[in-house]
Amino acid sequence: MQPCPGPDRRPKKPRFTPPPGACDCHAHVFGPASTFPFSIERSYTPEDCSGEEYASLLDTLGFDRGVIVHGGAHGTDNRVTLNALSRLGDRARGVAVIRAGLPDSEVQAMHDAGMRGCRISTVVRGGANFTDMESLAAQTAPLRWHLVLHLHRSDELVELAPRLRRIGCDFVLDHLGRVTAQEGEHSPGFQTILDLLDTDRCWVKLASLYRLSAEPYPHRDMLGMIHRMVEARPDRIIWGSNWPHPIHAGPMPNDGDLVDLIPLWVPDARGRQRMLVENPEKLYGFSPLMR
C-alpha cells in the first residue's frame, strides 16, 4: 500500500487555449479521507484532492468540462465521485467502479447522477476485474454505458481482444492501451488497438503518456504512435489530464505543461475540436454547446 504523492498544486496557465466546450476526459478525486474513507484493499494511499480543487484546475487550464474516473483508492465505494459530480453539475460526468450484480436501481441512480461508464483494472486492487467484463457490459447496456479498460501492460490487451470484439458496448482504452514508446507502432499491442478501432466501439484515451515515454518532456518518442492513432480514427480519440497523477513514480508533471502538448500531438484545429469537444460530447452525453 504505497504512499502516493499529490499533484503540482500550482498549475501553470497553458499557452494553448482549448476550444469552447473542451473536456478533460480523465481525472480523479480523493477524500477527504475523514469523510470518504479509503478502501482497506487499496493499492496506494493518495493525498486529499477534492472536487473543488479539480474545478479550479479546469478553470486554470481553460476547460469547460471534465470527467471524473473513480479512483482505485476508494474501491467500489463511489460516494466521493458522486459527491464531486453533484457539486460540478452538468459540467462533469463520471466513470464508476462497480462489481457485477449491483442492483439495477443503484446503477440507475448513478446514471442519474452523471455516471456514464464503469472501469475495470488490472493495475489496482479492490475494484472490478476482467472476470466481470461481460456481465458489466450486459448489465449497463440499457443505459448505454461504456467500459473503461485500465491495463498494466499492452500484452493484456492482445489477450482481451477476442472478448472485446464480442461484447456489444463501447469501450475506452485508458492511457493508449499501455503501449510504451519502446514497444512502438509495430508492436502487437499497438496493432491490436488499430484492429479494435475498426469495431466502431473502441475509443482511445490519450492520458498520462509521460508514463509510457522513455524521454523527458515533451516526450517526442510518443509522437509517431499518437499521430498514427489520430490519423486513423480522429472520431475515436479523447484526451485526459490524469490529475492528480496517482501512482506516478517520476517527476510530477505540471498540468499546464500537459495541455501545451495538445497542439504538438494534434496539429490541426479540426482534429483538436473533435478530440476535445465533439468526441467527449458523444461518448459522455454532454449537450452540445452553441457554436
N, C-alpha and C positions, 0 to 999 in steps of 0.2 A: 504494500500500500504506500507507494512513493508520494512524498510531498510534491506539490505542483506549483511552480512559481506563477505569480499573476502576470497580467499583461503590462505593457508600457502604458502607464496611466496618463501620459501626456502626449496624446496622438497629434501628429502634425496635420495642418490643413493641406491637403494634397494640391499639387499643381493642376492635375487633371480634374475637370469638372464633369461629374456624371450627368447624363441627360435627365430631364424631369421624369419622375416615376421610377428611377433606378432602384433596384432591390439588391441588398446584401443577402444572399441565399444560405448563409451558414454562419451562425453564431450560437453561443451557449450562455446561459445564466446559471449562477451557482449561489445558493444560500440567500440570505444569511443563515448559517448553519443552526443558529439558535431558533429560527422559525421553520426552516426547511432542512431537516437533518439529512446528512449523507447516508448512503446505504452502507450497511456493515459488510456487504460483499464487494464493495468498490475496489477498483484497481489503483486509484490515486485520490489524493486529498487536495482539492483546489482552494484558492483564496476566494472569499466572497466577491462575486461580480454580479451586480444587480441589474435588473431590467432598466432602472432609471439611468444607470451608467451606460448601458448599451444604447438607450435612446439618445443620450448626449453624444455618444460616439457617432451615431448615424448623422446627427446634425453637423458635427465637425467634418465628416467625410463627404457630406453633400448627398446622402442617400435618403430618399423619401420613405423607403420601406425596408423591412428586414424579416428574416425567417429565423426563428429560434429552434434549434435542434436540441432536443432534451439531452442533457449531458449524462454520461455514464456514472458519474459520482453519485447521482441521485437514484440510480437503479430504475425500477419501474414505478416509482412514486413521482408522478408528473406534476405535482402541485406547484413546484417552483416555476415551471414553464407556463402552466396555465395562469398563474398569478401575473407573470410578465405580460402574457397576451392580453389579459384583462386591462392592464394599465396602458398598453400601447394601442389598443383598439384596432381599428381597421388598417392601421399602419403595419401590422405584423401578422404573420402566420406561424404555425408551429409544426414540428415533427415529433411525434410521441415515441416513447419506448414502452411497448406493451407485450405481454405474452399471449399466445393463442388461447382462446376460450374466455377472454374477458366478456362479461355480459354486454350484449349489443346496446343496451341502454346507456352504459358507461362510454362506449365508443361513440355513440351518437352525441352524448353530452360534450365529449372532447371535440367532435367536429363542430358543434355549435359554438364552441369557444375559440375556434380558429385552427385546430389541428387539421392537417391535410395529408399526413403520411405517417409511417412508423419505421423506425430504424432497427436494423439487425447488425450485430457486430461480432467480429472475431478478435477485436482489439481489447475491449474492456469486459470485465466481469459484471455479473449482476443484472444483465438485461435480457433481451431476446437473442436466441441463437438461430442458426440456419436450419435446424430441425423444424422450426416453426414457420419457415418461409411460405410454403404452400398454404398452410392453414391461415396465416395472417393475410395473405393475398386474397383468399376466398372470403374471409370474414369482412374485410374492409372494402371489397369490390363495390358493394352497393353505394358507398359514399364516394367512390372514385378516388380513393387514397392511392398513393404510390408507396413503394418500398424504397428505403434508403439503405444501401449496402456499404457498410463500414468494414473494410478489409485490412488485414495485417500485411498481406503480400499479394502481388498481382497473380501469382500462380493459383491462388484460391479462386480467382475469377474464372480462370480457364476451366477449373473443375466444376464450377457452378453453372457455366454457360448452358449446358443442355437443359437444366432445370429452369433457367431464366427464360429460355425460348418457349417453354411450355406454359408458364403462368400467364394469366390474362391481363395483369395490371401493368401500369408503368413502373419503372424502377430507375433510381438515380445512383450512379456510381460516385461515391464520395472520393474526393482527392485523386481524381484522374485514375481511379481504379488501382491506386498504389503502384503504378508503373514508374520506376525510377529513371533518372536521366541515363544511368549506366546501362539499364536494360534497353531503352530506346525504341525507335519506331518499328524495328524488325522483330521485336520480342513477341513471344506468344501472347503475353498479356495485352499489349497494345493492339495486335492484330485481332484479338478476341473482342476488344472494345469496338473496333471498326465493324466487325461482323454483327455485334449486338445492336449497333446503331441502325442496321438495316431492318430490325424488327419494328421500327417506328414506336417502340415503347421504352427505349433506353435514352436516358439523359446523362450527361457528363458534367460533373461539378468541378470547376477549376478553383480549388481552395487548398491552402496550406502546401503549395507546391515547393516552398522552401524546405520542406521535409524530404522531398524527392530529389532535390538538386545536389550535385557534388561541388557546386561552385557558390561563392558568396553572391549577395545581392548585386545585380538584378537577375541572377540565376539563368544566364543565357543558354545553358546546356539543356533547358527545358523547352526552348522556343520551337525546335523542329517538331516535337510532338504536339505542342499547343497549336501551332499554325496548321498542321495536318488535320487535327481534330476540328478546328473551326472551319477549315475549308470543306471538310467532308459533310458536316451537318451543323451549319450555323443556327438551325432551328432547334437544336437539342443541347445547347451549351448554356450553362449558368455559372455565375461567379459568386464566391463567398469569401469573407474576410477570415473566418475561423476564429474570431475574437471569442474568448481571451487566450486562445492558443494553448489549450491544455496538453499536458504530457509532451511538451516540446523541450528537448534537451539542449538545443543550440542557442545562439544569441536570440533574445526576444525581439521579434520584428516590431517596427512601428507601423500602425495600421495606415497612416497616411502614405508611407512608402509603398505599401502593398497596393493601394489604389493607383498610385502612379505607375504601376506595372501594366495596368489595363490597356493603355494605348500601344504599349510595346507588344503585348500579346495579341491584341485585335486592332490592327492599324486603321481599319476603315470605320467611319462613323455608323454606317448601316449595320455592320456586324455588331458593334457595341450596343446599338439600340436594341437589337434582338437579344443579345446576351443579358443585358442589364434590365430591360423593361418588358419586352414582348414575351420572351420565353418564361420569365417568372410569373407574369400575369396568367399565362395559360396553365402552367403547372400548379400554381398555388391558389388560383381562383381570385386574384385581385381584380377589382373593377378597373377597366382601362381609364386612364386619366384623359381629359380633354386635350387633344393635341392639334 
